[in-house]
Amino acid sequence: MSNKAVRLLTRWLAALCLLPVGAATASADEFRTPSISAVRVEWRAVLDQLRTEINTQPAIASAFTFSGQRRVPAWDPRSTPALVQLNAITSPVFAGIGRSPVPVLLPFDTANYLQARAGGAPETLSVSRYQADFRPADLFYAGPAGYDAQFSLEPNAGDGMPSRTFARPVEVQITGSILTYDLADPQGGKGEPVKALAAQFPDMRRFIREGYVRYAFTRFGVPYVVSIQCLDSTPRPRRLACREAYPVAERFLKALRIAGGKPARARRDISSDLAERPTTFSPDFSYRPSGDIIASSGSRKQGGHVDWTAYSQIRFPVEKAPAFVRSQSFAMRAKSDQPVSGYQWRDNFCEARSFNVGQCASGFGHQGEDIRPGSCQTQPDGPPNCDPKQQGVVAVRDGVLIRSLKQQAATLQINTRNEHIRFRYMHMNPSAMDADGVLNGRAVTEGEKIGVVSNYLDRPNGTSLHLHFDVQVFTRDGWIWVSPYTTLISAYERLIRGRGHENGIELPGPAAVAHALPEDVIHPDPNEGGEN
């Protein structure tokens, strides 16, 4: 550590010692809301680009007007602003497209679509014809924060596409957002340019992160990310290799056009603040600190990730209390997890897994938290033969589901004026979810039952009875896993109407210590004097 960093650390520790008795403990127990940045959209540039796209079909250019072109009667749809005209044309295909406060970029050729309709093409003609052979959208969801969409390309679809080993449709996701979450993200902003797309997207970055190949770019002042889930490995019939995903993503990106959106009142950045919590303490509920995972349970023997952010005020995902956030993979090592008072939770976000998790010190982690319903013995009013599998799983917020048939993960997409966030549920039975309509585009309300706790992992009885729950927030690198631990504690406190007790602080690893120090101690300002 440099002399400057040592001096800064000394000053910080000295200031900490001057705090009133109990203040340091209280600050460690504070939960904070996330910091979120808002962007400004360059709508004049949007209209210029839209005019260029519409004018590629001169025969239909007169069916679309821009301000200052000519006067038309007030009853004529062309008297409305150009984007209102566009939304009216595309909303039958992409419902609610006008709710997006950012330009909606999709692989949809509006000019060709209008040309075909003017030529008498039947409305039943597949929209794949106008979107580079991608199937009709599996999901389109627009709201006050932006939009999310998912399209698929069949194995043999698309002229000129190379053959591939992967035998299923490739799913492509795109998000455009007026909001981005401000994370301490050492992996953020990396990537390589794509020569084939450099003219269309000068600032584009391609990178593989957290199980997805991602293409991040800025257009009209707005961050967009296109992503495909893949493995950085050799191609297999049942697992898409990232090298097979590249040409699919490039086809998608080359086909992007302005499909809709509508200007909204300018947003302000949202500063982090103290999260609201119950004032009355629970006599039973306690939890170990964020990042305090079971010893040696992290990848490469690294510790956990300290994060006291309550990313959203959610309803707890399991229907009834009591419930336990505890490891399902390293429980036998947790000898110190004996309840201090009633029952105790423990973070398992950064437990050893093969999944890439940029927020964990090792770069690998669990992605979320394991939640186990309380046993029948801990439910005084429960029936004597109650079955933990009948513990309901509920929507944590109003939102829209993202899930295709047979998938074992269900994701809840939240899109509001102040949030753009996702919650994923795992280990419920796919057949039961299919039968219950837990599928792409289904709108659900907070507290609505979407399944039951189960033990499915690639097959029935593949894991213990528990719910895996995780959180993703949108950044300029796309959707990033963040620790749901504090968010779940906060939600559970609201469910039981009592504040939990923090217990059992262990010595943190180097990464956790660094996370807790002021930024200028971790990364001294290179413009100031000092020795390395």
C-alpha positions, -999 to +999 in steps of 0.1 A: +000+000+000+014+035-009+023+060+018-006+082+007-030+053+011-016+046+046-021+082+055-057+082+043-064+049+061-050+063+093-072+094+090-103+073+083-096+050+113-090+080+136-122+096+125-140+063+132-126+063+167-141+097+173-177+086+166-200+083+196-202+050+213-225+027+193-224+048+161-201+025+143-223-005+151-254+013+140-239+024+107-229-012+099-266-021+104-279+005+080-295-005+048-293+018+018-312+022-014-293+020-047-279+050-066-293+052-101-283+075-130-308+089-156-298+097-191-312+125-215-325+113-248-315+132-281-349+131-296-340+154-325-315+129-337-341+102-333-365+120-357-337+125-382-328+088-382-365+079-385-370+101-415-340+085-432-354+050-425-389+058-438-375+074-469-359+041-480-393+033-494-403+064-515-436+049-524-448+051-488-430+082-477-461+103-483-480+082-458-458+094-430-452+131-421-427+150-401-431+185-386-427+212-412-432+190-442-467+200-451-501+208-436-527+181-434-563+182-419-566+178-382-585+145-386-556+129-406-533+107-384-504+124-402-512+156-383-499+140-351-461+140-341-441+116-361-434+093-332-471+091-323-477+081-359-450+054-356-463+041-323-498+037-339-483+017-368-462-007-346-483-011-315-504-039-330-472-059-333-455-046-301-482-038-275-476-007-254-445+004-274-455+041-268-449+037-230-411+036-236-394+069-227-364+059-249-363+051-286-373+015-291-347-002-314-359-035-327-351-057-358-383-045-373-384-027-407-413-003-405-408+010-440-410-024-456-440-033-434-459-002-446-448-009-482-463-045-479-495-032-464-499-006-491-494-033-517-523-053-503-503-079-483-525-098-459-522-088-422-518-125-414-484-125-431-457-134-406-439-105-391-407-126-394-407-113-430-400-078-417-376-086-389-346-104-405-363-138-401-364-136-363-397-151-350-424-128-337-412-114-304-412-139-275-415-110-252-419-072-255-424-051-224-422-013-223-426+009-193-415+042-177-378+030-174-374+018-210-381-015-227-370-052-228-376-076-257-367-111-266-366-127-301-356-161-314-339-174-345-347-209-356-317-232-364-322-230-402-336-195-405-319-166-421-303-164-455-265-167-454-263-178-418-236-203-411-246-238-399-244-245-362-243-274-339-268-260-314-301-275-324-325-251-307-337-216-314-312-189-303-328-164-279-316-127-283-325-101-257-323-064-260-328-037-234-328+001-237-331+020-205-333+056-193-320+043-159-286+027-151-276+014-117-244+028-103-223-002-091-188-006-079-179-028-108-142-036-115-152-055-147-174-027-161-166-009-194-144-036-209-148-052-243-136-052-279-150-035-310-168-054-337-154-046-371-184-057-390-206-033-370-182-004-365-198+019-391-233+014-376-222+014-339-190+033-335-188+028-297-199-008-296-182-032-271-185-070-273-176-090-243-186-123-226-198-117-190-218-137-165-228-164-190-238-140-219-221-126-249-230-089-248-230-061-273-232-027-255-236+006-273-250+041-269-275+056-294-293+089-291-277+092-256-293+060-244-275+028-233-286-004-251-273-039-246-280-069-268-272-103-252-273-140-259-268-167-232-239-190-243-209-209-232-173-199-241-166-234-251-168-259-280-203-262-298-227-288-285-262-298-296-278-288-263-255-259-253-249-228-274-213-219-279-206-181-279-188-184-313-221-197-327-239-168-311-218-141-327-234-143-362-269-144-347-262-113-327-247-095-356-277-103-378-299-089-351-279-057-346-277-050-383-315-052-386-322-027-357-345+002-367-365+028-347-398+011-339-414+035-314-410+053-281-422+086-269-405+116-252-412+120-215-404+145-188-366+146-181-355+124-152-332+132-124-306+109-109-317+090-079-294+093-049-288+065-024-306+070+008-313+051+041-339+023+035-370+022+056-371-006+082-394-015+111-385+002+143-397-026+166-372-055+168-382-091+163-376-114+193-367-143+169-352-131+136-314-126+134-289-126+106-252-127+101-236-097+082-236-093+045-207-110+029-201-133+059-204-166+040-195-200+056-157-203+060-140-217+029-172-220+010-162-193-016-145-200-049-107-201-046-112-197-008-123-161-013-147-145+011-181-130+004-192-097-010-203-070+015-233-052+001-258-034+024-280-022-005-317-030-004-321-029-042-359-028-041-387-027-016-402-061-025-426-086-010-408-116+004-408-144-023-420-172+000-456-169+009-454-175+047-430-171+076-408-186+090-382-189+062-345-193+063-318-178+040-290-204+044-266-224+023-280-256+008-245-268-004-222-261+026-247-264+055-226-291+072-197-267+076-219-240+093-212-252+129-214-216+141-249-211+125-267-223+156-296-199+162-287-170+186-324-162+191-351-182+173-334-186+139-306-170+120-299-162+083-265-164+065-254-149+032-245-174+004-243-151-027-206-158-033-205-195-025-184-216-048-202-223-081-190-224-117-211-193-125-194-160-134-204-133-108-184-101-112-194-088-078-176-117-060-139-114-053-131-147-071-152-138-102-174-168-095-203-173-072-238-186-065-256-156-082-283-155-056-295-168-022-310-201-011-343-198+008-357-228+028-393-227+041-397-233+079-403-268+090-438-278+102-424-280+138-417-242+137-452-234+126-474-236+158-506-231+138-496-254+109-513-287+102-494-317+115-489-332+081-479-300+062-456-305+033-428-280+026-434-284-011-467-267-006-450-235+005-462-209-020-438-188-041-452-154-049-444-124-072-423-099-052-436-069-072-460-061-100-443-070-132-441-093-163-427-128-164-399-139-187-399-177-192-401-200-222-417-235-222-397-261-203-373-236-187-366-242-150-360-205-143-387-178-142-377-142-142-399-113-131-392-080-149-399-047-131-401-015-151-412+016-133-403+053-132-376+047-106-366+011-112-354-013-139-347-045-121-352-083-125-358-111-100-352-148-109-368-178-092-353-214-096-361-250-086-398-250-092-410-278-115-410-267-152-440-289-161-461-273-133-450-238-144-460-246-180-494-258-168-499-228-146-491-203-175-458-190-159-447-180-194-433-150-214-454-119-211-478-129-183-485-099-160-486-106-123-493-086-092-473-084-060-481-113-038-497-134-066-488-171-063-467-183-092-456-217-079-445-238-049-411-245-034-397-276-050-364-295-056-360-295-094-325-291-109-324-305-144-346-333-131-370-339-102-353-344-068-322-329-083-316-306-052-329-300-018-363-284-011-356-247-014-361-216-036-331-200-053-338-162-056-315-137-073-315-100-084-302-083-116-300-046-122-294-028-155-260-011-161-241-001-192-228-036-193-263-050-193-280-070-166-256-077-137-261-100-107-261-082-074-264-096-039-300-100-029-292-107+008-300-072+022-330-069-001-344-102+013-337-092+049-356-060+044-385-078+027-387-104+055-387-077+082-418-062+065-434-096+063-430-103+100-433-066+110-402-068+130-365-057+126-339-084+127-308-085+149-273-087+133-251-113+149-218-131+146-193-109+128-163-128+115-130-113+103-136-104+066-112-113+038-091-088+020-118-081-006-144-074+020-121-051+039-114-032+007-151-029+000-156-013+034-129+014+030-133+048+015-128+049-023-098+072-020-080+046+002-086+018-022-078+038-053-057+069-044-061+098-068-032+095-094-032+133-098-021+138-062+015+133-050+026+101-033+048+071-036+039+037-049 
